[in-house]
């Protein structure tokens, strides 16, 4: 049987009338006056399920039993699901060099190993979803060295856990180099790391550098009861964006520990760091923080129960928290009950709270020494203000003129490839943060897992009250998107997106520019992806926008390489003063208009031009 794809002049394409794609085509033709042929990119996101699979999975969804067929459902529907990691009891008797390795559950790895080196190189590199679990790694080893080089670099969603790492190890060392560099949504957990070890040191170099928007790193029970081992964190979280670190039970009751944090959170944006029960009960330990959160933007730190009841510790903070936009630091129970320790602060930041800390032996140098006028000068510096905003991500409307040469940001879609679900399935699934336990069961998300966090983040953003003048809805099917767009704009609508990613991360030249609706202020519905198991879009309409289409040219050859769609927001009065647009362009809310390109796989709906 054949299904008509559009209106006049449309070709006939064979399609089973009971597939999700055929259903969407019929729905489009019933609800929208323009031809669907122009929206091939939207059709490519329709569920690939066959008619039989669609009916079968719809029945399971109605019976609340999709979890029983989750792997086949995820595969057939092209969803984003975490792989099931079953325990691996594979034994490695000698020194092993892992190269180009991915998605593995290591259980009882390197236990009782005597000397030797295990090397992980190019592990899970460039993978979209990385889920790894290391349990009982190097436990009871002697003189054993572990090297992690290029570990999960440039991955998209990373969930890795190290449980009982180097427990009771004697000698040897661990080296984490280029670990999770330039990843998106990292969630790294180190639990019971080097506890009760003797002289087993770790080096963390280029750890989560340039990472983006993850739960961050969690170090729990790190080096507890350890003896004489150094830990060196160098270039930790450098250039990261909205990422957090949690250190709990770090170096507790350790003897002669020597921990060094160098370039920690340097040049990062809104870092969230929590140190709890750090070095408590330690003996003759040395902890050094150098260039800690220097040149960071806002963010918060919490140091709770630091060096409590320790003996003879030395804690040195040098160049601490010199953010160009001040954050908040809270020190509670700092050095409480400690004996003979030396604590020093140099070039210390501001907006900090100290409570219940030992005053004896603590030296503050250049604390809060920067004047408000100097601060204002730093904040006003364009080079500082836009360092976390990619060149070309935001621009002024006057730039959209023929002949303008401007940088184009990376507009490539970095989210996992997914498809919409048919409305017959998505309508039967819970969609509420209050139903997270049921969603975790359906998609097999563990407690406090990355998948749970991603789902909760998306749900809470969807449940957030709209901004002033905003109309919003999250949609998980094409039909739902059509309903929302037509409810705002009427049935005579078109949907547009930038043609390709060509020109990304380089200078481009603007060619012919056309304003939609004659370049007048118009209505639009913009839809942006959210990270969720199935394809989910956050669609919203905001007042006072202009939409443009522009040919994008190579600035040297002047040949057309792309066709871009840009939206200009004329009313920015409700935007945050810390919005990236104002960091990049200067000014503030309500004082300027802000334009940006429609990125790959995002879209904007407008009233169709006559």
Protein Blocks (a to p, Z undefined) as FASTA:
>chain_A
ZZdfblehiacddddfkbmklmmmmmmmmmpmbdfklmmmmmmmpcfbdfklmmmmmmmm
mnopmmmmmmmmmmmnopaddddddddfbdcfbdcddehiahiadehehiaiaghiddde
hihihiabdcdddehehihiahiacddehehihifbdcdddehehihiaehidddehihi
hiahiacddehehihiahiacddehihihiahiebjadehehihiahiacddehehihia
hiadddehihihiahiacddehehiaiahiacddehehihiahiacddehihihiaejid
ddehehihiahiacddehehiafbdcddddehihihiahiacddehiaehiacehiafeh
pacehihkacfklmmmmmmpmklmmmmpcghkaccfklmcghiacddddfbdfbdcdddd
dfklmmmpccdfklmmmmmmmnopaehiaklmmmmmmmmmmmpccdehiacdddfbfklm
mmmmmmmnojadcddddfblghiaiacdddddddehhlpacddddddddddfbdcddddd
dehiaddddddddfklopafbdcdddddfblklpcfkbmklmmngpaehkaccdddddeh
iacdddddZZ
